[in-house]
Amino acid sequence: MDLRILKAEMIVHIYTAVGVGVAILSFIKFFS
């Protein structure tokens, strides 16, 4: 496995998780 590819995948997963978290918080704030 190429470490650069592994790092890139980890970064993508982190950004996706952060994006989902922000979206959920935005929905909660919007509907409350």
C-alpha distance matrix in Angstrom:
0.0 3.8 6.2 8.8 7.7 7.4 10.7 12.3 11.9 13.5 16.1 16.9 17.4 19.6 21.6 22.1 23.3 25.6 27.0 27.8 29.5 31.5 32.5 33.7 35.7 37.2 38.4 39.9 41.7 42.8 44.3 45.8
3.8 0.0 3.8 5.5 5.5 6.4 8.8 10.2 10.9 12.6 14.6 15.7 16.9 18.7 20.4 21.4 22.9 24.7 26.0 27.3 29.0 30.6 31.8 33.4 35.1 36.4 37.9 39.5 41.0 42.1 43.9 45.4
6.2 3.8 0.0 3.8 5.4 4.9 6.1 8.5 9.8 10.5 12.3 14.2 15.3 16.4 18.3 19.8 21.0 22.5 24.2 25.7 26.9 28.5 30.1 31.6 32.9 34.4 36.1 37.5 38.9 40.3 42.1 43.4
8.8 5.5 3.8 0.0 3.8 5.4 5.1 6.2 8.6 9.9 10.6 12.4 14.3 15.4 16.6 18.3 20.0 21.1 22.4 24.4 25.8 27.0 28.5 30.4 31.7 32.8 34.6 36.3 37.4 38.6 40.7 42.1
7.7 5.5 5.4 3.8 0.0 3.8 5.4 5.1 6.2 8.6 9.9 10.5 12.3 14.3 15.4 16.4 18.4 20.0 20.9 22.5 24.3 25.7 26.8 28.6 30.3 31.4 32.9 34.7 36.1 37.1 38.9 40.6
7.4 6.4 4.9 5.4 3.8 0.0 3.8 5.5 5.2 6.3 8.7 10.0 10.7 12.4 14.4 15.3 16.6 18.5 19.9 21.2 22.6 24.4 25.7 27.1 28.8 30.2 31.7 33.2 34.7 36.0 37.7 39.1
10.7 8.8 6.1 5.1 5.4 3.8 0.0 3.8 5.4 5.1 6.2 8.7 9.9 10.6 12.3 14.2 15.3 16.5 18.2 20.0 21.1 22.5 24.2 25.8 27.0 28.5 30.3 31.7 32.9 34.3 36.3 37.5
12.3 10.2 8.5 6.2 5.1 5.5 3.8 0.0 3.8 5.4 5.1 6.2 8.7 9.9 10.6 12.2 14.3 15.4 16.4 18.3 20.0 21.0 22.4 24.4 25.8 26.8 28.6 30.4 31.5 32.5 34.6 36.2
11.9 10.9 9.8 8.6 6.2 5.2 5.4 3.8 0.0 3.8 5.4 5.1 6.2 8.6 9.9 10.5 12.3 14.2 15.2 16.4 18.3 19.9 20.9 22.5 24.4 25.6 26.9 28.7 30.2 31.2 32.9 34.6
13.5 12.6 10.5 9.9 8.6 6.3 5.1 5.4 3.8 0.0 3.8 5.4 5.1 6.2 8.6 9.8 10.5 12.3 14.1 15.3 16.5 18.3 19.9 21.1 22.6 24.2 25.8 27.1 28.6 30.0 31.7 33.0
16.1 14.6 12.3 10.6 9.9 8.7 6.2 5.1 5.4 3.8 0.0 3.8 5.4 5.1 6.1 8.5 9.9 10.5 12.1 14.2 15.3 16.4 18.2 20.0 21.1 22.3 24.3 25.8 26.8 28.2 30.3 31.6
16.9 15.7 14.2 12.4 10.5 10.0 8.7 6.2 5.1 5.4 3.8 0.0 3.8 5.5 5.2 6.1 8.6 9.9 10.4 12.2 14.2 15.3 16.3 18.3 19.9 20.8 22.4 24.3 25.6 26.5 28.5 30.2
17.4 16.9 15.3 14.3 12.3 10.7 9.9 8.7 6.2 5.1 5.4 3.8 0.0 3.8 5.5 5.0 6.1 8.6 9.7 10.5 12.2 14.2 15.2 16.5 18.3 19.8 21.1 22.6 24.3 25.5 27.0 28.5
19.6 18.7 16.4 15.4 14.3 12.4 10.6 9.9 8.6 6.2 5.1 5.5 3.8 0.0 3.8 5.4 5.1 6.2 8.5 9.9 10.6 12.3 14.2 15.4 16.5 18.2 20.0 21.2 22.5 24.1 25.9 27.0
21.6 20.4 18.3 16.6 15.4 14.4 12.3 10.6 9.9 8.6 6.1 5.2 5.5 3.8 0.0 3.8 5.5 5.1 6.0 8.6 9.8 10.4 12.1 14.2 15.3 16.2 18.3 19.9 20.9 22.1 24.2 25.6
22.1 21.4 19.8 18.3 16.4 15.3 14.2 12.2 10.5 9.8 8.5 6.1 5.0 5.4 3.8 0.0 3.8 5.5 5.0 6.1 8.6 9.9 10.4 12.3 14.2 15.2 16.5 18.4 19.9 20.8 22.5 24.3
23.3 22.9 21.0 20.0 18.4 16.6 15.3 14.3 12.3 10.5 9.9 8.6 6.1 5.1 5.5 3.8 0.0 3.8 5.5 5.2 6.2 8.7 9.9 10.6 12.3 14.2 15.4 16.6 18.4 19.8 21.3 22.5
25.6 24.7 22.5 21.1 20.0 18.5 16.5 15.4 14.2 12.3 10.5 9.9 8.6 6.2 5.1 5.5 3.8 0.0 3.8 5.5 5.0 6.1 8.5 9.9 10.5 12.2 14.3 15.4 16.4 18.1 20.0 21.1
27.0 26.0 24.2 22.4 20.9 19.9 18.2 16.4 15.2 14.1 12.1 10.4 9.7 8.5 6.0 5.0 5.5 3.8 0.0 3.8 5.4 5.2 6.1 8.7 9.9 10.4 12.3 14.3 15.3 16.2 18.3 20.0
27.8 27.3 25.7 24.4 22.5 21.2 20.0 18.3 16.4 15.3 14.2 12.2 10.5 9.9 8.6 6.1 5.2 5.5 3.8 0.0 3.8 5.5 5.0 6.2 8.6 9.8 10.6 12.4 14.2 15.1 16.5 18.3
29.5 29.0 26.9 25.8 24.3 22.6 21.1 20.0 18.3 16.5 15.3 14.2 12.2 10.6 9.8 8.6 6.2 5.0 5.4 3.8 0.0 3.8 5.4 5.2 6.2 8.6 10.0 10.7 12.3 14.1 15.5 16.5
31.5 30.6 28.5 27.0 25.7 24.4 22.5 21.0 19.9 18.3 16.4 15.3 14.2 12.3 10.4 9.9 8.7 6.1 5.2 5.5 3.8 0.0 3.8 5.5 5.1 6.1 8.6 9.9 10.5 12.0 14.2 15.3
32.5 31.8 30.1 28.5 26.8 25.7 24.2 22.4 20.9 19.9 18.2 16.3 15.2 14.2 12.1 10.4 9.9 8.5 6.1 5.0 5.4 3.8 0.0 3.8 5.5 5.0 6.2 8.7 9.9 10.3 12.3 14.2
33.7 33.4 31.6 30.4 28.6 27.1 25.8 24.4 22.5 21.1 20.0 18.3 16.5 15.4 14.2 12.3 10.6 9.9 8.7 6.2 5.2 5.5 3.8 0.0 3.8 5.4 5.1 6.2 8.7 9.8 10.7 12.1
35.7 35.1 32.9 31.7 30.3 28.8 27.0 25.8 24.4 22.6 21.1 19.9 18.3 16.5 15.3 14.2 12.3 10.5 9.9 8.6 6.2 5.1 5.5 3.8 0.0 3.8 5.4 5.1 6.2 8.5 10.0 10.5
37.2 36.4 34.4 32.8 31.4 30.2 28.5 26.8 25.6 24.2 22.3 20.8 19.8 18.2 16.2 15.2 14.2 12.2 10.4 9.8 8.6 6.1 5.0 5.4 3.8 0.0 3.8 5.5 5.1 5.9 8.6 10.0
38.4 37.9 36.1 34.6 32.9 31.7 30.3 28.6 26.9 25.8 24.3 22.4 21.1 20.0 18.3 16.5 15.4 14.3 12.3 10.6 10.0 8.6 6.2 5.1 5.4 3.8 0.0 3.8 5.5 5.0 6.1 8.4
39.9 39.5 37.5 36.3 34.7 33.2 31.7 30.4 28.7 27.1 25.8 24.3 22.6 21.2 19.9 18.4 16.6 15.4 14.3 12.4 10.7 9.9 8.7 6.2 5.1 5.5 3.8 0.0 3.8 5.5 5.4 5.9
41.7 41.0 38.9 37.4 36.1 34.7 32.9 31.5 30.2 28.6 26.8 25.6 24.3 22.5 20.9 19.9 18.4 16.4 15.3 14.2 12.3 10.5 9.9 8.7 6.2 5.1 5.5 3.8 0.0 3.8 5.6 5.4
42.8 42.1 40.3 38.6 37.1 36.0 34.3 32.5 31.2 30.0 28.2 26.5 25.5 24.1 22.1 20.8 19.8 18.1 16.2 15.1 14.1 12.0 10.3 9.8 8.5 5.9 5.0 5.5 3.8 0.0 3.8 5.8
44.3 43.9 42.1 40.7 38.9 37.7 36.3 34.6 32.9 31.7 30.3 28.5 27.0 25.9 24.2 22.5 21.3 20.0 18.3 16.5 15.5 14.2 12.3 10.7 10.0 8.6 6.1 5.4 5.6 3.8 0.0 3.8
45.8 45.4 43.4 42.1 40.6 39.1 37.5 36.2 34.6 33.0 31.6 30.2 28.5 27.0 25.6 24.3 22.5 21.1 20.0 18.3 16.5 15.3 14.2 12.1 10.5 10.0 8.4 5.9 5.4 5.8 3.8 0.0
